[in-house]
């Protein structure tokens, strides 16, 4: 590089080396003069060192700073509190150990620390021995000192063992002169041999073996027989039961009586005066009583057995014998199908782990000859638009009154008396469909089949509804319509459209409460359910409002009479079928339900008097007809229901209570804030 400046400041060089600097001066008359000077760029100072480990006979370590760069001064710290300013010192440590050493040069650069291990020959101690007379087991111990010692033991005959501890054991089959050699090594590199031990091994004393057997002539009682069968070489025995005091025993076998239920621990000590041995065993006192009840199926020869056995200790195992070997089982409570109907003999044996066993036999078990339903179905792929593409299932079952379908795609239908059902699938492929066909007697049968879906579609709602009173007098008529629409598959039913046959409608509420008609007549009520995909389904019912002069006493319970199974638009023509299955009942139970306090702050109670329903559904509607609360309560004999935390605003509300037996109560109340 060059420059035309008179003076040069802060010139830098990129690399270490020697450089010649030349200055050329030119006068105004053209005279030229040269001057040269050499400059040297040295490396930056960097501290590093190496060392030569100490020998096993010395603790002196030789250090070298040759790896340092541009060093002019040195400062060593040896990790033991000592220092040095020499370039290449030799340092002698006072004791074995690991030391962290650093070097600092020019008072600017410090090396990375290195751990220096100082190891010297161990100080070897003598070998001592002890012997267990009854087993002729010798224990050898060494007291050497040093850093991280390992021990290499060599016994007579060249056998040996290496250990990180200072002890070793050895047994000798016979008496005679034996030798023991030991090499002690410190930190894996400095070794010293101990003085060889030579001694005469003595013959072992006669050993003792303790053994105990606990038995029982009747495992179900509280007496046990104790015997020392298997004990060898003992002249006396001591026995301890359940942590009590030792008792000397000279006669075996002997009986222990009056033992409590539970687990007991028995310890036996056998001795010959010099040697001894100890053994411990546990045993269980407990009894079992075999017992069972049975329930015969009305659907066939199957009988369900309920195990009612009792045990005072532990869990029994069970062995069932059905009709003298017709079948067996080890289940706790099995169900068994006999080959024929009739009266059968069944035995149950219950056995505890302690051997206690009892058997109960009954010869009056009835296997019925009735038969249950036999499930079967066919299916077909239907393609007809997004809301009408899927599988149509048709039950071919016999003896069934109710059908439940598992479509194999994660959705299951509710039980229905309809033998044909349609289901849309969200994806194509093969699905394992299952039909459970049930009879009115509670019998069921299951069958499966693989259906092949070749096109996807959206499921339709299954529109349906009911009312507790399908026929009422024109005076004071008040109809409640309960939406029972179901939906199987992905999606939901966000919209319901009610039309009441008198020109009025409700397109807002899921359920309708308190619908009134102004004149006598027969009115067809229609409910259309529309899914979030736009798929529709419609159901119908006729309700009757009787004129004052012809009004039938009492109230009439109604059921759904018909349904537009093909769905259709909101404006589709209505079916004109009449209501069927009407039974005269009195199901207004308003006078049997008390709402208190009234008015209230939004928390109140319902008192139930002689309400026979197993469960009740409670709906609260505001004065705009909006449903603000709905919940089903299982009564199980309850006479009172607490309603709270409903966040009701101030105002007037109507409460409708509908029982599982279709009984209905209506109450009005006010909320005051």
Buried (B, 14 or more C-beta within 10 A) or exposed (E): EEEEEEEEEEEEEEEEEEEEEEEEEEEEEEEEEEEEEEEEEEEEBBBBBEBEEBEBEEBEBEBBBEEBBBBEEBBBBBBBEBEBEEBBBEBEBEEBBEBEBBBBBBEEBEBEEBEBBBBBBBEBBEBEBEBBBBEBBBEBBBEBEBBBBBBBBBBBEEEBEEBEEBEBEBEBEEEEEBEBBBBBBBBEEBBBEBEEBEBEBBEBBEBBEBBBBBEBEEBBEBBBBBBBEEBBBBEEBBBBBEEEEEEEBEEBEEEBEEBEBEEBEBBBBBBBEEBBBEBEBEBBBBBBBBBBEBEBBBBBBBBEBEBEBEBBBBEBBBBBBBBEEBBEBEEBBBEBEBEEBEEBBBBBBBBBBBEBBBEBEBEEBEBBEBBBBEBBBEBEBBEEEEBBBBBBBEBBBBBBBBBBBBBBBEBBBEEBEEBEBBBBBBEEEEBEBBBBBBBEBEBBBEBEBEBEBEBBBBBBBBBBBBBBBBBBBBEEBBBBBBBBBBBBBBBEBEBBBBBBBBEEEBEBBBBBBBBBBEEBBBBBBBBBBBBEBEBBBBBBBBBBBBEEEEBEEBBBBBBBBBBBBEBBEEEBEBBEEEBEEBEEBEBBBBEBBBBEEEEBEBEBBBEBEEBEBEEBBBBBBBEEBEBBBEEEBEBEEEEEBEBEEBEBEEBEBBBBBBBBBBBBBBBEBEBEE
